[in-house]
Amino acid sequence: MGDSKVKFKITLASDPKLPFRVMNVPQKAPFTAVLKYAAEEFKVPSQTSAIITNDGVGINPAQSAGDIFLKHGGDLRLIPRDRVGGRQ
């Protein structure tokens, strides 16, 4: 189980064409790394992006990829946000 992988299909929710990326990552990988990689693939800032389920439930990225997969499945959405907690 040490090198088992999980597959995520991450869709860019802000684009009307709904582009997506499929990625296979180790179960033990931190989900923050998955979020960062997906944001870079879509050329959006990872610091202000969030991952949600197709039902709109926010996902705390401070978990392993395997835990996220077990709780929420592999079909997720990336939401880039312009000014989350931004300073004025």
URGIJO-V580736 format. One record per helix or strand. SS is the DSSP state (H for helix, E for strand). FROM is the first residue (numbers start at 1). TO is the last residue. Records with the same first field share a line. If there is no record, write none. Layout:
SS = FROM-TO, FROM-TO
//
This chain:
E = 5-12, 20-26, 30-30, 49-53, 58-58, 64-64, 75-80
H = 31-41, 46-48, 65-72
//
